[in-house]
Amino acid sequence: MHNSLPPFVDDFQSAVIRLATLQKRGEAGRLLFATVTLLSPDRPPPFPMAGVESQSIGKSGATVFFRRTILTAQAAVEWYRTLGNGDSKTPKPSRNEDIELDKDGVLTITVSNLIDDPIWPNLGFPMGETMLESRWARSNPAPFMGSRPARVHRRFGNADNFDSLLENDKALSFIARRLHINLRDYPEYLGSVALLVPDPIIRKVDGYLIPACDGRGERIFRRFVPRTGKTLNDLKITMFDEQANLLSNFETRDIPTDGILEVDKGSCVGAYGYVVTHPTHGVLLYHPPTVFLRQIGFSAHIVESQIKVNVPLRDSSKSPYTEYTATRSTLSTSSVIGGEPTTPNANVRVAIAASKRAKTASALHYDQRLFRPDSRREAMAFIHSKIGKARERVLIADPYFWGLQIGQYIYAVPNKTVKTMILTSRLPFEGGSEDNTLVDRGSQAPEQSKLVHFKEELNQLKQLGKITLDSRVLQGNPPVLHDRFLVVDNSVWLLGNSLNALGDKRLSMVIRLPNPDEILSELEEMFKKATPFDDYLKECTEAALKGKKK
């Protein structure tokens, strides 16, 4: 097996395997997630771990087990590559004194078929969505890598049937502390394993700006320091400059054998990044375009006093209290270190303008719309356009939705195959106030005219619109629903006003939620527990008859 290992393994002596398995009583442990980290020669191996750590998953009967083992680099990569090939075993430490006979190399792990990414033995360098963007700007594809940069290879397995784990916060936290990943945020790694290979050649890189002097302009200075016993031979650096949102330079150079690289720029007012490559190892380092700091503002405040504020949680006279602490401070000192660039910097103007465009684009992407007073027709047309694109479902959750809104909006549903649902409350039928509570009117029953109107609109919708509307009523006082939502398929819009007033006499905002999953599950649960309108109508009618008899 040694002969088939890729050449990069020869640059490392030892490795750490962190393995988490999920096991049910009487069954073999199932691979949950594991990392194999090759240790650079200047990094000593950690102390061996005694035993295993575990965390039960509620009442599911399953337990998460974790163990960290230390192997030679060759043995660790062999274990990594043999996972999923027949009966997989727990890794066996390479030092005899670290082996625990009942845990290491003997326990069977159930592993699904694993898919290599990238194709073995190629390695990838984690980065952001684009090359000219910080890898932390959106989504870090390898959070388990930590602060030390490394190249990564992944083997993705079957991620099904981990529901009990993903619903258990304690188990997820247990894994996150040991494997540095939240599997709820990164479900693609369930049932998978990753190999981390640090840069075997470069130990560190220093970089700074040399000011203009003696007739020379500003220069970028970089120093590449090799690891012990390594040279910088055959290393190349590809530098890319970004200025005023333009790619202004892209060039490749050899890294000098002494590691010192000076690049004349004249004036360093842009952002500068680079990639270091090796003919055998591929990409070793990636540094996104960043600017050089010229000024640092510093200010210090002195806290003079603290105020403890004790306030009731609710308006009720019987409400429990909560406490928070507020501070009062004064400015002690303020200073600015550094100076402005010697030449005008157009990047500032471009950055401000680009930021405004980015905000506008983001607002457009999330359907952020401001409806001013007397824009009722515009607001209704906006809602119609969203409902009209439905293919699977429409759900309107609005505690003030009643009969008139059926005609105003629901006919926009494109066809009868779209599941159409309304979640309203007692408020429009029983004299609710704007704070979503019922006005105290003694024993006053729901207004029968509004109930009848709602029922008539439902019947007319079914007859003329060929749409069956599943409408339900929340009966709590106050109802558990306060905000208003429009659900179309799997997208959710938050409505600043109820549909009966959107764009009418008040300023209102509508925006599509960037993460609808959380509110979708809550709305679905509310809808299940709410009273079907026909049942609510029957209850109200019976209550009204009893009131008349009295």
VORODREN-396300 format. One record per residue (C-alpha): residue in one letter; x, y, z. Coordinates in nm, 3 decimals, always signed. Layout:
N
["A",[X,Y,Z]];
...
//
This chain:
550
["M",[+0.000,+0.000,+0.000]];
["H",[+0.288,+0.239,+0.070]];
["N",[+0.394,+0.236,-0.295]];
["S",[+0.050,+0.360,-0.403]];
["L",[+0.046,+0.663,-0.174]];
["P",[+0.088,+1.006,-0.333]];
["P",[+0.430,+1.171,-0.305]];
["F",[+0.312,+1.445,-0.067]];
["V",[+0.291,+1.186,+0.214]];
["D",[+0.672,+1.162,+0.219]];
["D",[+0.693,+1.520,+0.349]];
["F",[+0.519,+1.432,+0.676]];
["Q",[+0.602,+1.212,+0.972]];
["S",[+0.284,+1.193,+1.176]];
["A",[-0.089,+1.260,+1.160]];
["V",[-0.388,+1.300,+1.389]];
["I",[-0.719,+1.126,+1.321]];
["R",[-1.028,+1.268,+1.487]];
["L",[-1.315,+1.024,+1.451]];
["A",[-1.680,+1.062,+1.549]];
["T",[-1.920,+0.769,+1.513]];
["L",[-2.291,+0.733,+1.574]];
["Q",[-2.397,+0.408,+1.736]];
["K",[-2.729,+0.256,+1.834]];
["R",[-2.755,-0.019,+2.090]];
["G",[-2.661,-0.356,+1.946]];
["E",[-2.532,-0.211,+1.619]];
["A",[-2.189,-0.125,+1.480]];
["G",[-2.085,+0.238,+1.496]];
["R",[-2.160,+0.441,+1.184]];
["L",[-1.913,+0.693,+1.047]];
["L",[-2.041,+1.036,+1.146]];
["F",[-1.748,+1.254,+1.050]];
["A",[-1.370,+1.227,+1.069]];
["T",[-1.065,+1.436,+0.985]];
["V",[-0.715,+1.312,+0.906]];
["T",[-0.465,+1.592,+0.963]];
["L",[-0.103,+1.552,+0.855]];
["L",[+0.128,+1.735,+1.094]];
["S",[+0.405,+1.955,+0.958]];
["P",[+0.756,+1.855,+1.076]];
["D",[+0.784,+2.159,+1.305]];
["R",[+0.459,+2.074,+1.483]];
["P",[+0.489,+1.814,+1.761]];
["P",[+0.212,+1.551,+1.790]];
["P",[-0.042,+1.609,+2.066]];
["F",[-0.057,+1.394,+2.375]];
["P",[-0.240,+1.064,+2.321]];
["M",[-0.604,+1.051,+2.423]];
["A",[-0.713,+0.809,+2.690]];
["G",[-1.040,+0.627,+2.622]];
["V",[-1.331,+0.772,+2.428]];
["E",[-1.575,+1.054,+2.491]];
["S",[-1.945,+1.012,+2.435]];
["Q",[-2.272,+1.204,+2.420]];
["S",[-2.615,+1.041,+2.416]];
["I",[-2.881,+1.173,+2.179]];
["G",[-3.192,+1.214,+2.390]];
["K",[-3.433,+0.922,+2.383]];
["S",[-3.326,+0.799,+2.039]];
["G",[-3.111,+0.523,+2.185]];
["A",[-2.812,+0.650,+1.987]];
["T",[-2.480,+0.779,+2.118]];
["V",[-2.203,+0.983,+1.958]];
["F",[-1.852,+0.851,+2.031]];
["F",[-1.530,+1.046,+1.974]];
["R",[-1.168,+0.934,+1.982]];
["R",[-0.845,+1.099,+1.872]];
["T",[-0.552,+0.882,+1.764]];
["I",[-0.196,+0.951,+1.648]];
["L",[-0.052,+0.757,+1.354]];
["T",[+0.234,+0.789,+1.112]];
["A",[+0.143,+0.991,+0.806]];
["Q",[+0.157,+0.682,+0.586]];
["A",[-0.067,+0.476,+0.816]];
["A",[-0.316,+0.762,+0.851]];
["V",[-0.350,+0.810,+0.474]];
["E",[-0.381,+0.433,+0.427]];
["W",[-0.670,+0.429,+0.676]];
["Y",[-0.825,+0.729,+0.496]];
["R",[-0.812,+0.552,+0.160]];
["T",[-0.940,+0.213,+0.284]];
["L",[-1.251,+0.357,+0.450]];
["G",[-1.560,+0.219,+0.281]];
["N",[-1.374,-0.071,+0.118]];
["G",[-1.535,-0.368,+0.291]];
["D",[-1.523,-0.384,+0.672]];
["S",[-1.372,-0.059,+0.800]];
["K",[-1.203,-0.058,+1.139]];
["T",[-1.120,+0.211,+1.389]];
["P",[-0.768,+0.352,+1.333]];
["K",[-0.482,+0.190,+1.526]];
["P",[-0.219,+0.423,+1.678]];
["S",[+0.132,+0.373,+1.542]];
["R",[+0.294,+0.383,+1.886]];
["N",[+0.231,+0.066,+2.084]];
["E",[+0.202,+0.254,+2.412]];
["D",[-0.094,+0.453,+2.272]];
["I",[-0.299,+0.148,+2.168]];
["E",[-0.611,+0.059,+2.366]];
["L",[-0.685,-0.302,+2.275]];
["D",[-1.065,-0.278,+2.302]];
["K",[-1.095,+0.038,+2.095]];
["D",[-0.822,+0.069,+1.833]];
["G",[-0.810,-0.128,+1.510]];
["V",[-1.078,-0.373,+1.622]];
["L",[-1.416,-0.200,+1.621]];
["T",[-1.608,-0.216,+1.294]];
["I",[-1.733,+0.112,+1.145]];
["T",[-2.024,+0.115,+0.902]];
["V",[-1.920,+0.336,+0.611]];
["S",[-2.120,+0.405,+0.295]];
["N",[-1.967,+0.429,-0.050]];
["L",[-1.744,+0.735,-0.048]];
["I",[-1.709,+0.983,-0.334]];
["D",[-1.373,+1.155,-0.380]];
["D",[-1.363,+1.532,-0.417]];
["P",[-1.141,+1.627,-0.593]];
["I",[-1.022,+1.320,-0.786]];
["W",[-0.759,+1.143,-0.579]];
["P",[-0.476,+1.226,-0.520]];
["N",[-0.542,+1.591,-0.615]];
["L",[-0.586,+1.837,-0.329]];
["G",[-0.786,+2.159,-0.317]];
["F",[-0.731,+2.485,-0.133]];
["P",[-1.042,+2.615,+0.053]];
["M",[-1.142,+2.962,-0.056]];
["G",[-1.448,+3.183,-0.101]];
["E",[-1.698,+3.189,-0.383]];
["T",[-1.459,+3.363,-0.622]];
["M",[-1.082,+3.400,-0.649]];
["L",[-1.091,+3.775,-0.583]];
["E",[-1.287,+3.745,-0.263]];
["S",[-1.192,+3.668,+0.094]];
["R",[-1.264,+3.304,+0.175]];
["W",[-1.450,+3.415,+0.488]];
["A",[-1.678,+3.650,+0.293]];
["R",[-1.955,+3.396,+0.239]];
["S",[-1.908,+3.035,+0.330]];
["N",[-1.595,+2.863,+0.454]];
["P",[-1.599,+2.522,+0.283]];
["A",[-1.365,+2.366,+0.542]];
["P",[-1.437,+2.506,+0.891]];
["F",[-1.259,+2.211,+1.052]];
["M",[-0.929,+2.337,+0.911]];
["G",[-0.887,+2.594,+1.187]];
["S",[-0.650,+2.891,+1.161]];
["R",[-0.367,+2.700,+0.990]];
["P",[-0.405,+2.699,+0.609]];
["A",[-0.401,+2.356,+0.447]];
["R",[-0.498,+2.180,+0.130]];
["V",[-0.798,+1.951,+0.155]];
["H",[-0.925,+1.629,+0.006]];
["R",[-1.275,+1.506,+0.093]];
["R",[-1.462,+1.177,+0.068]];
["F",[-1.837,+1.235,+0.084]];
["G",[-2.062,+0.958,+0.216]];
["N",[-2.433,+0.897,+0.268]];
["A",[-2.586,+1.177,+0.475]];
["D",[-2.928,+1.014,+0.530]];
["N",[-3.083,+0.910,+0.863]];
["F",[-2.900,+1.156,+1.086]];
["D",[-3.220,+1.339,+1.182]];
["S",[-3.203,+1.263,+1.555]];
["L",[-2.851,+1.404,+1.567]];
["L",[-2.935,+1.723,+1.380]];
["E",[-3.224,+1.791,+1.619]];
["N",[-3.008,+1.753,+1.931]];
["D",[-2.817,+2.069,+2.028]];
["K",[-2.605,+1.896,+2.292]];
["A",[-2.479,+1.632,+2.049]];
["L",[-2.402,+1.893,+1.783]];
["S",[-2.214,+2.104,+2.037]];
["F",[-2.023,+1.794,+2.151]];
["I",[-1.904,+1.733,+1.793]];
["A",[-1.830,+2.100,+1.725]];
["R",[-1.594,+2.127,+2.022]];
["R",[-1.392,+1.827,+1.904]];
["L",[-1.408,+1.841,+1.524]];
["H",[-1.457,+2.216,+1.482]];
["I",[-1.765,+2.190,+1.264]];
["N",[-2.137,+2.247,+1.316]];
["L",[-2.295,+1.963,+1.122]];
["R",[-2.632,+2.136,+1.117]];
["D",[-2.472,+2.413,+0.911]];
["Y",[-2.257,+2.169,+0.711]];
["P",[-2.480,+1.863,+0.656]];
["E",[-2.281,+1.768,+0.345]];
["Y",[-2.011,+1.631,+0.576]];
["L",[-2.240,+1.381,+0.750]];
["G",[-2.105,+1.030,+0.693]];
["S",[-1.790,+1.175,+0.539]];
["V",[-1.417,+1.215,+0.604]];
["A",[-1.164,+1.486,+0.515]];
["L",[-0.787,+1.486,+0.474]];
["L",[-0.594,+1.803,+0.564]];
["V",[-0.248,+1.848,+0.419]];
["P",[-0.054,+2.158,+0.536]];
["D",[+0.199,+2.335,+0.321]];
["P",[+0.511,+2.111,+0.336]];
["I",[+0.753,+2.380,+0.217]];
["I",[+0.667,+2.730,+0.343]];
["R",[+0.663,+2.794,+0.718]];
["K",[+0.549,+3.156,+0.707]];
["V",[+0.518,+3.463,+0.484]];
["D",[+0.592,+3.820,+0.593]];
["G",[+0.448,+4.104,+0.391]];
["Y",[+0.446,+4.480,+0.430]];
["L",[+0.461,+4.809,+0.242]];
["I",[+0.789,+4.999,+0.190]];
["P",[+0.720,+5.375,+0.174]];
["A",[+0.840,+5.582,-0.119]];
["C",[+1.192,+5.723,-0.068]];
["D",[+1.508,+5.823,-0.259]];
["G",[+1.320,+5.865,-0.583]];
["R",[+1.156,+5.521,-0.569]];
["G",[+0.783,+5.474,-0.533]];
["E",[+0.606,+5.248,-0.287]];
["R",[+0.699,+4.880,-0.295]];
["I",[+0.546,+4.558,-0.169]];
["F",[+0.792,+4.347,+0.028]];
["R",[+0.730,+3.977,+0.083]];
["R",[+0.957,+3.728,+0.257]];
["F",[+0.894,+3.354,+0.223]];
["V",[+1.047,+3.145,+0.502]];
["P",[+1.090,+2.772,+0.426]];
["R",[+1.051,+2.492,+0.674]];
["T",[+1.361,+2.331,+0.817]];
["G",[+1.539,+2.125,+0.553]];
["K",[+1.328,+2.268,+0.269]];
["T",[+1.416,+2.507,-0.013]];
["L",[+1.209,+2.746,-0.219]];
["N",[+1.323,+2.599,-0.547]];
["D",[+1.059,+2.575,-0.823]];
["L",[+0.803,+2.786,-0.632]];
["K",[+0.607,+3.039,-0.835]];
["I",[+0.386,+3.324,-0.720]];
["T",[+0.096,+3.456,-0.925]];
["M",[+0.009,+3.808,-0.813]];
["F",[-0.320,+3.980,-0.888]];
["D",[-0.397,+4.344,-0.815]];
["E",[-0.743,+4.490,-0.775]];
["Q",[-0.784,+4.865,-0.809]];
["A",[-1.110,+5.057,-0.818]];
["N",[-1.297,+4.730,-0.877]];
["L",[-1.076,+4.642,-1.175]];
["L",[-0.827,+4.358,-1.214]];
["S",[-0.530,+4.582,-1.286]];
["N",[-0.245,+4.329,-1.281]];
["F",[-0.202,+3.954,-1.312]];
["E",[+0.149,+3.815,-1.339]];
["T",[+0.350,+3.508,-1.244]];
["R",[+0.707,+3.516,-1.113]];
["D",[+0.960,+3.276,-0.967]];
["I",[+1.006,+3.310,-0.593]];
["P",[+1.379,+3.384,-0.539]];
["T",[+1.574,+3.114,-0.358]];
["D",[+1.644,+3.358,-0.072]];
["G",[+1.269,+3.414,-0.033]];
["I",[+1.290,+3.796,-0.070]];
["L",[+1.052,+3.947,-0.325]];
["E",[+1.014,+4.322,-0.381]];
["V",[+0.755,+4.451,-0.625]];
["D",[+0.759,+4.817,-0.736]];
["K",[+0.409,+4.964,-0.743]];
["G",[+0.466,+5.338,-0.738]];
["S",[+0.159,+5.389,-0.519]];
["C",[-0.006,+5.104,-0.332]];
["V",[-0.365,+5.223,-0.324]];
["G",[-0.525,+4.899,-0.447]];
["A",[-0.579,+4.552,-0.304]];
["Y",[-0.313,+4.286,-0.358]];
["G",[-0.339,+3.909,-0.349]];
["Y",[-0.139,+3.609,-0.461]];
["V",[-0.130,+3.233,-0.512]];
["V",[+0.186,+3.025,-0.455]];
["T",[+0.221,+2.704,-0.657]];
["H",[+0.463,+2.411,-0.677]];
["P",[+0.506,+2.181,-0.981]];
["T",[+0.440,+1.869,-0.771]];
["H",[+0.225,+1.987,-0.480]];
["G",[+0.008,+2.228,-0.677]];
["V",[-0.142,+2.524,-0.490]];
["L",[+0.033,+2.582,-0.156]];
["L",[-0.095,+2.923,-0.047]];
["Y",[-0.377,+3.155,-0.138]];
["H",[-0.400,+3.513,-0.013]];
["P",[-0.711,+3.709,-0.119]];
["P",[-0.671,+4.071,-0.235]];
["T",[-0.632,+4.298,+0.067]];
["V",[-0.530,+4.658,+0.114]];
["F",[-0.242,+4.788,+0.322]];
["L",[-0.347,+4.977,+0.633]];
["R",[-0.226,+5.336,+0.632]];
["Q",[-0.421,+5.468,+0.925]];
["I",[-0.547,+5.317,+1.248]];
["G",[-0.792,+5.506,+1.463]];
["F",[-0.775,+5.443,+1.835]];
["S",[-1.015,+5.557,+2.105]];
["A",[-1.064,+5.461,+2.467]];
["H",[-1.363,+5.516,+2.692]];
["I",[-1.379,+5.509,+3.069]];
["V",[-1.686,+5.351,+3.226]];
["E",[-1.805,+5.595,+3.492]];
["S",[-2.109,+5.410,+3.616]];
["Q",[-2.340,+5.117,+3.563]];
["I",[-2.715,+5.121,+3.592]];
["K",[-2.920,+4.813,+3.669]];
["V",[-3.262,+4.843,+3.508]];
["N",[-3.542,+4.623,+3.643]];
["V",[-3.849,+4.620,+3.419]];
["P",[-4.162,+4.406,+3.375]];
["L",[-4.173,+4.166,+3.080]];
["R",[-4.534,+4.254,+2.995]];
["D",[-4.799,+4.520,+3.054]];
["S",[-4.984,+4.308,+3.310]];
["S",[-4.963,+4.412,+3.676]];
["K",[-4.872,+4.050,+3.757]];
["S",[-4.592,+4.033,+3.503]];
["P",[-4.256,+3.891,+3.614]];
["Y",[-3.954,+4.123,+3.596]];
["T",[-3.626,+4.105,+3.409]];
["E",[-3.302,+4.294,+3.468]];
["Y",[-3.031,+4.429,+3.241]];
["T",[-2.721,+4.642,+3.294]];
["A",[-2.650,+4.967,+3.109]];
["T",[-2.319,+5.152,+3.122]];
["R",[-2.233,+5.522,+3.113]];
["S",[-1.890,+5.613,+2.975]];
["T",[-1.687,+5.914,+2.864]];
["L",[-1.421,+5.944,+2.596]];
["S",[-1.076,+5.925,+2.753]];
["T",[-0.845,+5.950,+2.454]];
["S",[-0.857,+5.943,+2.076]];
["S",[-0.574,+5.930,+1.824]];
["V",[-0.493,+5.842,+1.464]];
["I",[-0.176,+5.655,+1.374]];
["G",[-0.040,+5.672,+1.020]];
["G",[-0.104,+5.900,+0.726]];
["E",[-0.290,+5.930,+0.400]];
["P",[-0.146,+5.798,+0.070]];
["T",[+0.073,+6.041,-0.117]];
["T",[-0.151,+6.027,-0.426]];
["P",[-0.531,+6.069,-0.444]];
["N",[-0.706,+5.738,-0.391]];
["A",[-0.994,+5.680,-0.630]];
["N",[-1.063,+5.349,-0.452]];
["V",[-1.251,+5.531,-0.178]];
["R",[-1.497,+5.687,-0.420]];
["V",[-1.536,+5.362,-0.611]];
["A",[-1.585,+5.162,-0.291]];
["I",[-1.858,+5.396,-0.164]];
["A",[-2.041,+5.383,-0.497]];
["A",[-1.997,+5.005,-0.522]];
["S",[-2.131,+4.963,-0.169]];
["K",[-2.447,+5.154,-0.260]];
["R",[-2.493,+4.941,-0.571]];
["A",[-2.442,+4.626,-0.365]];
["K",[-2.711,+4.736,-0.120]];
["T",[-2.949,+4.809,-0.407]];
["A",[-2.876,+4.472,-0.566]];
["S",[-2.928,+4.294,-0.234]];
["A",[-3.260,+4.473,-0.180]];
["L",[-3.371,+4.374,-0.529]];
["H",[-3.262,+4.013,-0.471]];
["Y",[-3.468,+3.989,-0.153]];
["D",[-3.770,+4.177,-0.292]];
["Q",[-3.729,+4.458,-0.042]];
["R",[-4.013,+4.697,-0.125]];
["L",[-4.123,+5.009,+0.056]];
["F",[-4.491,+5.095,+0.012]];
["R",[-4.578,+5.451,+0.103]];
["P",[-4.925,+5.571,+0.200]];
["D",[-5.178,+5.572,-0.086]];
["S",[-4.992,+5.300,-0.281]];
["R",[-5.262,+5.038,-0.227]];
["R",[-5.292,+4.933,-0.593]];
["E",[-4.914,+4.897,-0.626]];
["A",[-4.893,+4.688,-0.307]];
["M",[-5.177,+4.457,-0.415]];
["A",[-5.021,+4.411,-0.760]];
["F",[-4.691,+4.315,-0.594]];
["I",[-4.863,+4.045,-0.386]];
["H",[-5.058,+3.923,-0.691]];
["S",[-4.734,+3.882,-0.886]];
["K",[-4.584,+3.661,-0.615]];
["I",[-4.893,+3.445,-0.568]];
["G",[-4.930,+3.408,-0.945]];
["K",[-4.590,+3.233,-0.967]];
["A",[-4.684,+2.958,-0.720]];
["R",[-4.638,+2.600,-0.835]];
["E",[-4.687,+2.402,-0.515]];
["R",[-4.838,+2.608,-0.234]];
["V",[-4.953,+2.947,-0.111]];
["L",[-4.988,+3.018,+0.258]];
["I",[-5.097,+3.356,+0.391]];
["A",[-5.043,+3.393,+0.765]];
["D",[-5.213,+3.715,+0.874]];
["P",[-5.405,+3.754,+1.202]];
["Y",[-5.633,+4.017,+1.040]];
["F",[-5.718,+3.827,+0.720]];
["W",[-6.095,+3.803,+0.661]];
["G",[-6.350,+3.769,+0.381]];
["L",[-6.265,+4.079,+0.179]];
["Q",[-5.902,+3.967,+0.136]];
["I",[-6.014,+3.640,-0.026]];
["G",[-6.142,+3.834,-0.325]];
["Q",[-5.853,+4.081,-0.315]];
["Y",[-5.577,+3.820,-0.334]];
["I",[-5.665,+3.451,-0.356]];
["Y",[-5.795,+3.454,-0.715]];
["A",[-5.433,+3.523,-0.818]];
["V",[-5.349,+3.157,-0.738]];
["P",[-5.267,+3.020,-1.087]];
["N",[-5.444,+2.682,-1.074]];
["K",[-5.626,+2.436,-0.851]];
["T",[-5.322,+2.211,-0.809]];
["V",[-5.159,+2.477,-0.590]];
["K",[-5.231,+2.401,-0.226]];
["T",[-5.380,+2.723,-0.087]];
["M",[-5.396,+2.797,+0.286]];
["I",[-5.501,+3.088,+0.504]];
["L",[-5.398,+3.119,+0.868]];
["T",[-5.599,+3.395,+1.036]];
["S",[-5.718,+3.451,+1.394]];
["R",[-6.020,+3.546,+1.601]];
["L",[-5.925,+3.914,+1.576]];
["P",[-6.106,+4.018,+1.254]];
["F",[-6.422,+3.835,+1.367]];
["E",[-6.424,+3.931,+1.736]];
["G",[-6.315,+4.292,+1.741]];
["G",[-5.939,+4.255,+1.786]];
["S",[-5.713,+4.552,+1.853]];
["E",[-5.386,+4.636,+1.674]];
["D",[-5.178,+4.474,+1.949]];
["N",[-5.332,+4.137,+1.859]];
["T",[-5.554,+4.114,+2.168]];
["L",[-5.931,+4.102,+2.196]];
["V",[-6.105,+4.416,+2.314]];
["D",[-6.296,+4.355,+2.638]];
["R",[-6.659,+4.381,+2.531]];
["G",[-6.814,+4.161,+2.790]];
["S",[-6.985,+3.855,+2.642]];
["Q",[-7.005,+3.993,+2.289]];
["A",[-6.999,+3.708,+2.035]];
["P",[-6.817,+3.717,+1.703]];
["E",[-6.987,+3.931,+1.441]];
["Q",[-7.205,+3.685,+1.251]];
["S",[-7.206,+3.905,+0.941]];
["K",[-6.828,+3.875,+0.907]];
["L",[-6.839,+3.498,+0.957]];
["V",[-7.113,+3.463,+0.696]];
["H",[-6.924,+3.689,+0.457]];
["F",[-6.609,+3.480,+0.496]];
["K",[-6.805,+3.159,+0.426]];
["E",[-6.973,+3.311,+0.120]];
["E",[-6.636,+3.420,-0.019]];
["L",[-6.501,+3.068,+0.030]];
["N",[-6.791,+2.917,-0.160]];
["Q",[-6.765,+3.171,-0.442]];
["L",[-6.390,+3.110,-0.469]];
["K",[-6.449,+2.738,-0.504]];
["Q",[-6.722,+2.789,-0.764]];
["L",[-6.574,+3.068,-0.978]];
["G",[-6.201,+3.038,-0.911]];
["K",[-6.196,+2.657,-0.900]];
["I",[-5.976,+2.690,-0.589]];
["T",[-6.029,+2.509,-0.261]];
["L",[-5.901,+2.720,+0.027]];
["D",[-5.796,+2.554,+0.352]];
["S",[-5.857,+2.833,+0.602]];
["R",[-5.786,+2.803,+0.973]];
["V",[-5.833,+3.025,+1.277]];
["L",[-5.600,+3.078,+1.573]];
["Q",[-5.817,+3.115,+1.883]];
["G",[-5.573,+3.219,+2.154]];
["N",[-5.600,+3.556,+2.330]];
["P",[-5.373,+3.699,+2.212]];
["P",[-5.315,+3.474,+1.908]];
["V",[-4.964,+3.326,+1.885]];
["L",[-4.923,+3.494,+1.546]];
["H",[-4.845,+3.867,+1.532]];
["D",[-4.628,+3.924,+1.223]];
["R",[-4.766,+3.871,+0.875]];
["F",[-4.615,+3.632,+0.621]];
["L",[-4.672,+3.529,+0.261]];
["V",[-4.542,+3.184,+0.165]];
["V",[-4.512,+3.091,-0.203]];
["D",[-4.365,+2.744,-0.252]];
["N",[-4.051,+2.760,-0.033]];
["S",[-4.005,+3.138,-0.028]];
["V",[-4.135,+3.355,+0.256]];
["W",[-4.207,+3.731,+0.254]];
["L",[-4.240,+3.927,+0.577]];
["L",[-4.518,+4.187,+0.547]];
["G",[-4.499,+4.503,+0.755]];
["N",[-4.878,+4.545,+0.754]];
["S",[-5.172,+4.312,+0.724]];
["L",[-5.299,+4.254,+0.372]];
["N",[-5.610,+4.456,+0.453]];
["A",[-5.397,+4.770,+0.497]];
["L",[-5.078,+4.711,+0.296]];
["G",[-5.000,+5.028,+0.098]];
["D",[-5.311,+5.205,+0.227]];
["K",[-5.259,+5.474,+0.493]];
["R",[-4.937,+5.365,+0.661]];
["L",[-4.577,+5.324,+0.555]];
["S",[-4.496,+4.955,+0.518]];
["M",[-4.207,+4.730,+0.417]];
["V",[-4.210,+4.390,+0.246]];
["I",[-3.900,+4.170,+0.224]];
["R",[-3.826,+3.810,+0.126]];
["L",[-3.649,+3.629,+0.408]];
["P",[-3.296,+3.507,+0.326]];
["N",[-3.342,+3.198,+0.548]];
["P",[-3.709,+3.091,+0.537]];
["D",[-3.667,+2.741,+0.681]];
["E",[-3.705,+2.836,+1.047]];
["I",[-4.027,+3.035,+1.006]];
["L",[-4.170,+2.780,+0.761]];
["S",[-4.157,+2.505,+1.023]];
["E",[-4.319,+2.735,+1.281]];
["L",[-4.599,+2.839,+1.045]];
["E",[-4.665,+2.479,+0.945]];
["E",[-4.692,+2.382,+1.313]];
["M",[-4.928,+2.674,+1.384]];
["F",[-5.144,+2.576,+1.089]];
["K",[-5.177,+2.217,+1.214]];
["K",[-5.291,+2.333,+1.557]];
["A",[-5.532,+2.602,+1.434]];
["T",[-5.909,+2.542,+1.411]];
["P",[-6.053,+2.480,+1.062]];
["F",[-6.282,+2.769,+0.970]];
["D",[-6.592,+2.550,+0.936]];
["D",[-6.539,+2.418,+1.290]];
["Y",[-6.484,+2.772,+1.417]];
["L",[-6.801,+2.890,+1.242]];
["K",[-6.996,+2.604,+1.399]];
["E",[-6.864,+2.687,+1.746]];
["C",[-6.949,+3.056,+1.707]];
["T",[-7.298,+2.979,+1.574]];
["E",[-7.374,+2.744,+1.862]];
["A",[-7.244,+2.997,+2.112]];
["A",[-7.463,+3.268,+1.956]];
["L",[-7.774,+3.045,+1.978]];
["K",[-7.707,+2.971,+2.342]];
["G",[-7.669,+3.341,+2.409]];
["K",[-8.007,+3.415,+2.250]];
["K",[-8.180,+3.143,+2.452]];
["K",[-8.046,+3.296,+2.772]];
//
